[in-house]
Amino acid sequence: MPFFFYAFAAIAVIGAICLICFRNPVNSAISMVASFLGLAALFIGLNAYFVGIIQILVYAGAIMVLFLFIIMLLDLKAVERRQRANPLFLLGGIVIPLIFIIQLCAILPQVPNQDSEPLALKEAAKDFYDKDRKPDEQSEIHQSLEKGSLPDVHLVGLTMFGHKGDNSTIKTPGYNFPLQIIGVLLLVATVGVVALSLKKRDSLPENSEH
Amino acid sequence: MASLQEYLFISGLLFAIGLAGVLVRRNIIVIFMCLELMLSSANLTLVAFSRFNTGTSGLPDYNGQVLVFFIITVAAAEVAVGLAIIVALYRARQTVNVEDLTSMKG
């Protein structure tokens, strides 16, 4: 298990370093995909299967396609070539993250350094046992926990949408209100993007003067 | 399974690399990608704490993963708006180099 952790952590870190080192923005975008894939693999190694898949679909899929599309649309190669980094910025860019890492190394020994045990799935299944139902009609969560697999998506859904049952230790009111706010946010973002990328009719003559 | 400290260190390392990219790079699109990397490394911290905080039930704390889900959603909306702003900027100035954007310089 630690081998996979180190391998994917190395992929994530090397991808991130390549992201800031490559001159061509297309190469940066591709190495960012590698970094995000490594990160998603770390999520899956942490038993967060749903978040890992969402990370691949949203970040490595949708967001990176958007970035590549914009790079293609603006055709940036010629712009990037004449760039020469200011040594002052370079110094700041190395020193400030270095200070951050030193702070991190100073604070990390105070974190309880537990090696995680494998999840006790069979014991957790008892919390999801519903006395009012027959043993073969138990919920999906209970059944898969009994079988020794983690029903990650069901548990995320249970936490997100709330649960009113009596026999479960997870009794959250759910995140229904935040979900609705997120929906409004996405709508506002969509409208905002359309409004931003709309060409204004009356400003066209001004632009043609430049 | 690696320990909590190692996950937190990797997360902080990715955050520091993203910060270095924001400070060093002059291309606004690459700066934006580095911002995404910093957001994503914060997600790794949340998922690691969620996994290692096995409560009374012995399962990970799924509230943390729901927060990660919300962060990813907000990040997607942010990328869409940010890239639209970059396109509008490129239309107005014909540049994506932040050193050319000096209209707020005193």
HADDOCK unambig.tbl for C-alpha pairs under 7 A between the chains (distance, minus, plus):
assign (segid A and resid 1 and name CA) (segid B and resid 1 and name CA) 5.16 0.50 0.50
assign (segid A and resid 2 and name CA) (segid B and resid 1 and name CA) 5.37 0.50 0.50
assign (segid A and resid 2 and name CA) (segid B and resid 2 and name CA) 5.43 0.50 0.50
assign (segid A and resid 5 and name CA) (segid B and resid 2 and name CA) 6.65 0.50 0.50
assign (segid A and resid 9 and name CA) (segid B and resid 10 and name CA) 6.81 0.50 0.50
assign (segid A and resid 13 and name CA) (segid B and resid 14 and name CA) 6.27 0.50 0.50
assign (segid A and resid 16 and name CA) (segid B and resid 14 and name CA) 6.83 0.50 0.50
assign (segid A and resid 16 and name CA) (segid B and resid 17 and name CA) 6.61 0.50 0.50
assign (segid A and resid 17 and name CA) (segid B and resid 17 and name CA) 6.64 0.50 0.50
assign (segid A and resid 20 and name CA) (segid B and resid 21 and name CA) 5.16 0.50 0.50
assign (segid A and resid 25 and name CA) (segid B and resid 30 and name CA) 6.52 0.50 0.50
assign (segid A and resid 43 and name CA) (segid B and resid 47 and name CA) 6.88 0.50 0.50
assign (segid A and resid 46 and name CA) (segid B and resid 48 and name CA) 6.71 0.50 0.50
assign (segid A and resid 46 and name CA) (segid B and resid 51 and name CA) 6.15 0.50 0.50
assign (segid A and resid 51 and name CA) (segid B and resid 65 and name CA) 6.91 0.50 0.50
assign (segid A and resid 51 and name CA) (segid B and resid 69 and name CA) 6.83 0.50 0.50
assign (segid A and resid 63 and name CA) (segid B and resid 76 and name CA) 6.71 0.50 0.50
assign (segid A and resid 89 and name CA) (segid B and resid 23 and name CA) 6.46 0.50 0.50
assign (segid A and resid 89 and name CA) (segid B and resid 24 and name CA) 5.57 0.50 0.50
assign (segid A and resid 90 and name CA) (segid B and resid 24 and name CA) 5.35 0.50 0.50
assign (segid A and resid 93 and name CA) (segid B and resid 20 and name CA) 4.56 0.50 0.50
assign (segid A and resid 93 and name CA) (segid B and resid 23 and name CA) 4.94 0.50 0.50
assign (segid A and resid 93 and name CA) (segid B and resid 24 and name CA) 5.21 0.50 0.50
assign (segid A and resid 94 and name CA) (segid B and resid 20 and name CA) 6.24 0.50 0.50
assign (segid A and resid 97 and name CA) (segid B and resid 16 and name CA) 4.88 0.50 0.50
assign (segid A and resid 97 and name CA) (segid B and resid 19 and name CA) 6.44 0.50 0.50
assign (segid A and resid 97 and name CA) (segid B and resid 20 and name CA) 5.95 0.50 0.50
assign (segid A and resid 100 and name CA) (segid B and resid 16 and name CA) 6.76 0.50 0.50
assign (segid A and resid 101 and name CA) (segid B and resid 13 and name CA) 6.85 0.50 0.50
assign (segid A and resid 101 and name CA) (segid B and resid 16 and name CA) 6.89 0.50 0.50
assign (segid A and resid 108 and name CA) (segid B and resid 5 and name CA) 6.40 0.50 0.50
assign (segid A and resid 111 and name CA) (segid B and resid 5 and name CA) 6.85 0.50 0.50
assign (segid A and resid 113 and name CA) (segid B and resid 3 and name CA) 6.27 0.50 0.50
assign (segid A and resid 113 and name CA) (segid B and resid 4 and name CA) 5.92 0.50 0.50
assign (segid A and resid 113 and name CA) (segid B and resid 5 and name CA) 5.83 0.50 0.50
assign (segid A and resid 114 and name CA) (segid B and resid 3 and name CA) 5.76 0.50 0.50
assign (segid A and resid 114 and name CA) (segid B and resid 4 and name CA) 6.22 0.50 0.50
assign (segid A and resid 115 and name CA) (segid B and resid 1 and name CA) 6.84 0.50 0.50
assign (segid A and resid 115 and name CA) (segid B and resid 2 and name CA) 6.36 0.50 0.50
assign (segid A and resid 115 and name CA) (segid B and resid 3 and name CA) 4.51 0.50 0.50
assign (segid A and resid 115 and name CA) (segid B and resid 4 and name CA) 6.87 0.50 0.50
assign (segid A and resid 116 and name CA) (segid B and resid 1 and name CA) 6.41 0.50 0.50
assign (segid A and resid 116 and name CA) (segid B and resid 3 and name CA) 6.41 0.50 0.50
assign (segid A and resid 116 and name CA) (segid B and resid 52 and name CA) 6.34 0.50 0.50
assign (segid A and resid 119 and name CA) (segid B and resid 58 and name CA) 6.38 0.50 0.50
assign (segid A and resid 119 and name CA) (segid B and resid 59 and name CA) 6.44 0.50 0.50
assign (segid A and resid 120 and name CA) (segid B and resid 58 and name CA) 5.77 0.50 0.50
assign (segid A and resid 124 and name CA) (segid B and resid 57 and name CA) 5.34 0.50 0.50
assign (segid A and resid 124 and name CA) (segid B and resid 58 and name CA) 5.79 0.50 0.50
assign (segid A and resid 124 and name CA) (segid B and resid 59 and name CA) 6.76 0.50 0.50
assign (segid A and resid 127 and name CA) (segid B and resid 57 and name CA) 6.86 0.50 0.50
assign (segid A and resid 156 and name CA) (segid B and resid 62 and name CA) 6.01 0.50 0.50
assign (segid A and resid 156 and name CA) (segid B and resid 66 and name CA) 6.70 0.50 0.50
assign (segid A and resid 159 and name CA) (segid B and resid 62 and name CA) 6.38 0.50 0.50
assign (segid A and resid 159 and name CA) (segid B and resid 63 and name CA) 6.54 0.50 0.50
assign (segid A and resid 160 and name CA) (segid B and resid 66 and name CA) 6.45 0.50 0.50
assign (segid A and resid 169 and name CA) (segid B and resid 57 and name CA) 6.68 0.50 0.50
assign (segid A and resid 186 and name CA) (segid B and resid 77 and name CA) 5.96 0.50 0.50
assign (segid A and resid 189 and name CA) (segid B and resid 77 and name CA) 5.79 0.50 0.50
assign (segid A and resid 189 and name CA) (segid B and resid 81 and name CA) 6.20 0.50 0.50
assign (segid A and resid 192 and name CA) (segid B and resid 81 and name CA) 6.83 0.50 0.50
assign (segid A and resid 193 and name CA) (segid B and resid 80 and name CA) 6.73 0.50 0.50
assign (segid A and resid 193 and name CA) (segid B and resid 81 and name CA) 5.41 0.50 0.50
assign (segid A and resid 193 and name CA) (segid B and resid 84 and name CA) 5.71 0.50 0.50
assign (segid A and resid 196 and name CA) (segid B and resid 84 and name CA) 6.19 0.50 0.50
assign (segid A and resid 196 and name CA) (segid B and resid 85 and name CA) 6.73 0.50 0.50
assign (segid A and resid 196 and name CA) (segid B and resid 88 and name CA) 6.77 0.50 0.50
assign (segid A and resid 197 and name CA) (segid B and resid 84 and name CA) 6.07 0.50 0.50
assign (segid A and resid 197 and name CA) (segid B and resid 88 and name CA) 6.35 0.50 0.50
